Amino acid sequence: AELALAERSAEQRGKLARSRAGLAEVAAALPPQTALVAFVRYGRLDLTTRQGDKPQPLSQSTPAFAAFILSSASAVPVVVPLADAAAVDTLVARWRTTTAREALAGGRAAKAGEASYQKVAEELRRALWDPIASHLGAAQQVFIVPDGTLNVVSLAALPTGDGRYLIETGLRVHYLSAERDLASPDNVGSRGGLVALSNPDFNDRQLFTALGPRQVGEAPVTAATTAALFRGSRSACGSFQSMRFEALPASARETSEIVRLWGDESSALSFTGPAANETTFKQTAGGHRVLHLATHGFFLAEDCGSASDAPAASGTSPASRTVTRENPLLLSGLVLAGANHRDAAGADEDDGILTAEEIATLDLQGTEWAVLSACDTGTGEIRAGEGVFGLRRAFQLAGAHTVIMSLWPVEDEATRQWMTALYRHRFVEGKFTAASVNDASLELLQQRRARGESTHPFYWAGFIAAGAWR
C-alpha cells in the first residue's frame, strides 16, 4: 500500500526513501570534512565475573551514555563509551541551573556568574566532548544526534579551557533529529515566502464574542515589568490560567528587520498586534518557506497542569482538576493575541494559546524553517530514545524540515539582535542553515568580547537548529 501511494505522491516517495535510509545512505550523504556523532542512552551490563559469580542480570543494568562516531574519512563507525547517565544528567542539570541563574541575575554579577558557568561546563565537556574529540579527525562540522538530557545541551557553548568556547575553535555543530536526516533531499518543495508573527496584543478583546471592546477608563491587563524583558513566563509554576503576558516591543522591530533582509516584501506576510493571533497563524502557515514566531513561549512542568485546563473553581486544589497527563504536547506552546483574556474564548474560538498539540495537526510540508523566537521553545518532556516532546517535536511532526529554537529564557532585545544576524547570514550572504546559526551566535559573542562585556553563553548561545543543515 505504501509503494502504491508513493507512486502517486512525491511527498510519500520522500517519506519512504527517508524511512529506508540506512548506514550506507547516511555515510554517502556525509559531506567532506564532517563527522556524525550519535549519542545513545543505554543499559550497560557488567559482564566481568569472578569465579562463582553470575553475570549481571539485564534488569540490573546501569543507565549510561555512549557515542557512535562516523567520519566522512572512514566507512567504519567508532563506538565510544561515556559516563553513567546519572552523572551526565546531574551535570546537565547543574549546567542549566547556572544558565538560568544568569537570567535571574540580569548581569549584576557577571564575573561570578561566568566563573560558575565555566566550572560546571568544563566538567560537562570532559564527560561528553573530550572522549569523542580525538575521533573527529579533520572535521570542520559535526552533526549531533542527541539522546536523553543531551537534547537540551548546546555543545558549542562548552568552554575549551583557555577562556574561549567550542564555537570559537572553527568547528560548527548542527543538530539532527535522527541520523537519516542527512539522507533527506535538499529540495523541501515549498515555493512560498515568509510568514512572521510578532508583538501580539495579548490584551485584545475583540477576538472573543463574549467580550466587548475595553471601556474608556478600564485599565488593561498587564504583567509586572522587569529590568530585562523575557519572551516567556519566568514563574515557577502556579496556575497557567493566572499567567499574564506583557508586550514585546523588540519583537516587532525584529520582524521588520527580517522582512527587509528577506528581500522580497511581496512574498512576506507580517502580522503584529491583534493580527498576530492563533487563527491567522493556522490559516496562513501552510505552504510557506519560513515561519517566524516572535512572542512568549511556555513549558509547564508535569505537575502544573496542561495549557488546556479550565481554571480551577474557588477552593479547588490543582490536583483535583482533570488534566490530560498522557499528552506532553499540551504542556508547551506559544502565546498569541488575546491570550490574557483566554478564559473568555467560546467553544468554537481560538484562545490565543497555540499548543504544541495544535501545531502538530497542521500541514507544514515544504516548510524550510520554523523559527521559534521565544523562551524555552526547544525544551519539553524528555524521553530516552524518543527525544523532546514539545514545540520542536510538534513542528517536525507537522512537516517542518528545520526548527530553530531556544534552550533557555531569552531576552527580548538580545533575541532581536541574534535573529537579525541569522537572517542576514542566510538570506543576504547565502550561507547554509548550519553556518548561519553558528555565525549568528559567534557574531554576538565576538561583539560582547570586544566591548568587554560578559561572554556567558546565556547572552549568545540560547538558540540552536535541528533538522536539515543546508
N, C-alpha and C positions, 0 to 999 in steps of 0.2 A: 504494500500500500504506500509506503514511504517512497519507493522508487517511482511508482506511477505518479504520485503527486509531484515529485521532483522534476519529472519530465515536463510538467506544465508550469512550474513555478521556479523562477530564478532564485527567489528567496529560499525556497525549500532545498534547492540544489546546494546553495551555500551552507545551509544548516547541516545537511547530510555530509558534505565534504568536511566541515569542521569537526563533526562528531566522530568521523572516522580517521582523523589525523592522529598518527602515532609518532613514535620516536624518530623514525626516518624522515617523516614530513617536517617535524619540528626542527631537526638538525639541519635539513636542507634550507629551512627558512631563516636560520641564524645568519645575520649579516657578518661580514668580515670584522675582526677585532671586537667581537662581542662575546658575552657569556650568559648563560641561563642558570640561575640559582633557584631551585625549588625547595623551599623549606617544608618539612613534614613533621607533624607531631605524631608519635607512635608509642606503642607499648614495648619497652625494652626488657628482654628476658636475660637473666643471668644463667648462662649455660655452663659456666665453670662449676664443677662439683668436686668436693673432696671425697675420699673413699667412704663409701657407705651413705653419702648424701644423695638425695634425689634432685633432679633439675627443678628450677623454679617453675611452679605451675603458671599457666597462661593467665589465670585470674589474678595473680600477684605481680604482674608486670609493672615496671616503673615507667610512668609517662616521661618521655624525653623528646628532644628535637634532633633532627639530622638535616643535612643539606645534600641534595643531588645537584651536581655541577656539570654542565655541558658547555664546553668551549667551542667556538667556531673553528678552532685549530685542531680539534680532536673529535673523533666519532664515538668515543667511549666515555660515558658519564663516570664521574667520580663521586663516591659517597663519603661524606664527612660527618662522623658522629659529633653532636654538640652536647650541651649541658642538659641536665634533668629539667623537665618542663617546670617544676615547682620553682627552681632557681631562676629560670628565664622569666617566668610570669611575675615573680617578685621584682625583678629588675625592671621589667616593663612598667609595672605599676608605680615604682619609685620614679622612673623616668618621666612618666606622665604627670605625676604629682608635682615634680619640680617645674614642669612647664606650666601647669595650672597655677602654681604659686606666683609665677611671674605675671600672669594675667591679673591676679588679685592685687599684686604689689604696684602695678602700673609704673614700673621703672624707678620707684622710690629707693629701692635697694639693689641697683643694677649690678654692682660688682659682686655683692654677696650672692645674688640670685644666679649669676652666670657661673660663679665658682662652684656653687652647689650643683648646678646642672652638669658642669664638666666632670665632677667627681662621679656622679651616678652614670652619666652617659659613657664614660670611659670603661666602667665595669661592664656595661651592656655591649660595648664594642668588642671587648676582649672575649665575651661569651659567644657573640654571634658572628662578628665580621672577621676578626683576626684568624680563626681557624680556616676560613674559606679563601682569604685574600691571596694566599700563595698558589691557589689553584686557578686563578683568573688569568694568568699569563699576561699577554699584552692587550687585554680587553680594555676598550675605552668606554664601553657602555655595557651595563649589566641589567638584565631583565630579571625581576624578582617575582616569584610566586610565593606569597606568604601563607602561613597557616597559623591558626590559633591567635594568640595575642599579638603575633608579629604583624597582623593586618593593620594595627594602629601605631606602627613604628615608622618614623621617617629615617631611613638609614643614611641619607645624605646629610642629616643633621648630627651624626655622630662625630665626636672630636677625634682628631688624628694624633693628639698628644703633644703637638708643637704649637698650640694656640690657634690652630686652624680647624676646619671641618672637612669631612669627606668630600663635600661638594666642591671644595677649593683645590682638590688634587687633580682635576681634569677628568675624573671618572663620572659618567652620567648614570643615574639609577632610574629605572622605569618599572612600574608595577603591572603585572598581568593577573587576570583572574584565574587563568589556567595556562599550562604550557602550550596548549593548542591555539591560544590567541595569536601566537607568532605565525601560524599557518593560515590565518584568516586572510581573505582577499583584501587588497588595498582599497579598491573602489567600493565605498559604502553605499552608493546608489542614489543619494539624495541630491537633487539639484536646487533645493530651496535655499533660503537665506538664513538670516539671523532673527531669532525671537528673544527679546530681552524684557524682563520684568524687574522693576526696581522701586525702592522707596514707596511701598504700598501705603495707602491711607488706612491704617489699622482701625481708625475710629469711624470709618464710613458707615452710615446708617441706611443709605438708600438701596443697598443690596438686599435688604430684608423687608418683606412685606409687612411684618408685624411692627416695624419701627417707622416713624415718620422722620422728616428732617429734624436736625437738632434745633431746639428752640433758642431764640435770642437770649443770651444771659446764662445759658446752661453750660457748665464747664465741661470741656472734652475729657475723655478718659485718657490719662497719661500715666506713665510709669516714672518712678523716681530717676532723675538723671544722675549719671555717674561721670567721673573725670574722663574715663575712656568709654566710648560708646561701642558696645559689642553687638555682633549680629546673632544674638541668641540669648536664651534665658540663662542667667547665672545663679538662679536659686537652686537650692539643694534638691528639693522635690516639691513638697506641698501638694496642693491640688492643681492639676493642669488648668482647670476651669478658672482658677483665681489669677493665672498669669496674665499680665497686660504688657503690650509691646509698644515701644516708642519709635518715633520716626528715625530713618537712617539717611540723613541728607547727603552723605558722601556717596551712597549707592546710586543716587540719581546722576551725580556728576560722572560716576564710573560708567554707567551705560551710555551717557552722552559721548564720552571719550571712545568707548569701544565701537560705537556706531560710526564715529569718524574714522577710526582705524580700519574698520571693515571695508570702507572704500566705496561701497555701492549702497547708498542710502535707499534706493528704490527696492532693494531686496532685504531691508532691515525693518522689523516691526519692533517698536519700543513702547512699553506701557508703564506708566507711573501713576502714583496717587490712587484714586478709585478704580482706574482702568487696570491696575495690576492686581487683578482678582483671580480667584480659583477658576471660575467659569471661562474667563478669557484664555487662561493657560490651557485648559483641557480642549478648547475648541481650536486653538491655533498651533499647538505644539507639533502635531504630526506633519511630516513632510518637509521639515526644515533641517538645515545642515548643523546649526548651532543653537542650543537653548541656553540662555544665560539668566539665572535667577539670583538676584542680589537682594536679600531680605534676611529676616530672622530664621534660624533653624532651631530644631529642638531634638533632643533624645531623652526619653524618660526611662529611668530605672524600672526594673520589673515590678517593684512594689509601689510605683507611682500611679498605676492605672493607665489605661490607654487613652490616646487623644480623642477617641470616640465616646468615652464615658460621659454620661449625663452628670450634671453637678449633683453632689450629694445633698439629700434633704437635711434640714437643720437637726443637729444632734446625731447624725449618722456617721459612723466611722468609715474611713476609706475601705477597710477590709470587708465591710458588709455590702459594698457595691458589686454589681455584676460587671466583671472585667473579662475581656477577651484575651486570656493569657496565652492561648495557643498560637497566636499570630503576632510575631515580633514586628511585623511591618506596620502595626498600628502604634508603635511606641516612638516613631520618629517621623519627621516631616518638615514642611516649610510653611511659613506664616505669610498669608497674603491679605489683601484689602478686606476690611470688615471684621477681622479676627477678634478685635476687642469686644465685639457685640455678637460673638458666635452663638451665645445662648438663645438668641432671638431667631436663629435660622429655622425655617419651616422644614417639613419632611422632604420637600422637593427642591430645597435651596441649598447651594454650597455654603459652607460656614466659614470659609476663609482659612481653614486648616487643611492643607494638602498633605495627606499622609502618604507614607511610602506604599501602602497597600493600593491607594488610588492611582499612584504613579505607575505601579506595576501592571495595571489594566489598560494603559494607553498603548497605542501603536506608534512606537518611535523608531521603526525600522528605517534605516538610512540616515539616522542622526549621527553625525560625526562626533560632536562634543555635547555633553551635558555639563555645564559649568555651574556648580552649586556654591555660589558666593555668599556663604553664611557660616555660622558656627557649627562645629561638630558634625558636618554633613558626611564625613567618612566613618563615623562611629556607628555602633549598633550592637545587637546581640551577637556575640562571637561564638561560633561552633567549630570545633576542630574538624578539619576536613571539608567544611562547608563554607567557610568564610564569614563575612559580616552580614547579618540580616538587618538592613536599614535602607537608607536612601540609595547607597551605591548599588545594592542588590536590586532594588526596585527599578532603577533606570536601566540596568543591564537586562533585566527580565523584559522590560518594555522594548528593548532593541537598540539602545544607545551603544555605540562602539567604544567610546572613551568617556569616563566620568572623571571630572576634575573636582576635587572635594577637599574639605578641611579636616584635620585630625584633632583640633582643639579649638577653643574660643578664639575668634579673630576680631580685631578691632576695625571699626568702620573705615577710617581714613587709610590705615595701613593696607587694608584689603583693596581699596581703590587703587593705590599705587601698584600693588602686585598685579592686579588684573590688567591695568593699563600696559604694564611691561609685557605680560603674557600675550596679549593680542597684538602688540607691536612686533614681537619676535615671530609670531605665527603668520599674521596676515599682511604685514608690511615687508618684513625681511624674508618671509617664505621658509622658515625653518620647520622641521618636523615637530610633532607634538612633544616628544620626549625632550628634545633640545629646547623648545620654547618654555616648558615648565621649569627645567633646570636653570636656564639662563635668567628667567624672571626672578627666581629665588636668589641666584648668585648676584644679580644686579643689586637687589635690595641689601644683601649682606655687605657687598663692597661699598655701597653708599654709606651705610651705617659705620663701617670700619673707618672710612675716610673722614667722617665727621667726628670720630672719637666717641660714638655712642655705643651702647651695649650691643654685642653681637649675639646675644641669647637667641637661639632658634625660634623662640616664640614670635619674634618680630619678622622673620623672613621665611621660615620653613613650614608654615602651617598647612600649605596646600600640596597635594600630590595628584598624580594622574594614574588611573588604572584602566587598562584596555589596549586598544590599538596604539602603536607608538609612532606611526608615521604622520 
